[in-house]
């Protein structure tokens, strides 16, 4: 059976949820219908725009820009402060509602998720009919709107949900890629960050279609493995599966909200090293190895993105976890300031599970892996006996 995947995304979530809450409290004006933003401090007008209304967008106000710039563009702009506790409550209510349809849901941020519709498709005339029903019931139940994208994989479903907003249902099936996706500017492609788009511009690649038709080896020369990923995405190729709550619960991970936003690759990789050590220790303590690793980034705008990869073999060594996490980070990061970083491992197996080694593994990799394995376990024992700060890497002494 061909998979059917929905991507469900709340329209301007922070602003929508704030608007709904204020209307409940007796406010007459709906923030979604007037020039308004979420973000910053009302008095000082510091901070950045976290969300904006459609009327505010007409003034050229952009998410992520300084609040002071937004007020220059629209002096009568209404601003409300962020309320992340309230956002979390609305997010949980939405996910609980969606799980009435199926438990095959992967939540990827506070305001968006993927739903595997395949197993319940027989209940509806078509996926579009089902999506329209879900969208309308969300509005009737909670008072806010969503976009729903429909396709055969997660990538295309997400691209579809980003088409015209708000309160819409869009399809992007493989046979629709050439008409609906290829004419779009390459900056609209998922995971095509500013740095990647600039490299592609120098290669005279302006649209997703032009990227799809480019030799993938040329892209790898200029963008390394990320070039191959972008080429696959431009051609609608995405093999990642829905990771439902049950699947995620079988993984081990860690994340950290940073004391200050970090802006360099070097800083980020130091944080990833600390996280890799933490995750590796927990894996070893549980007697588990991981076959899958994912990295999560939350930007200063509170936008959250994540990406995952299958590792060559099951591992629990800090160094190997860090190497894979760093590779994912480089593919994912768009260059904007980072507020949170996370590493998560999944597809766990017992550490005693036999490995199928190639000749290369036996001759070249096994001694090195054994060295890392022994070192990690010795460090675990020292920290267990004398405390976490008994021994640490020199890079963490800064």
PyMOL commands that set and color helices and strands:
alter all, ss='L'
color gray80, all
select helices_A, chain A and resi 13-24+31-33+54-57+67-73+84-98+118-123+127-142+154-161+174-180+186-188+194-202+208-213+216-223+225-234+245-249+265-286+318-332+359-386+388-390+394-397
alter helices_A, ss='H'
color red, helices_A
select strands_A, chain A and resi 5-10+36-38+51-52+78-80+105-109+112-116+146-151+169-171+252-262+288-299+304-315+338-350
alter strands_A, ss='S'
color yellow, strands_A
deselect
rebuild
show_as cartoon
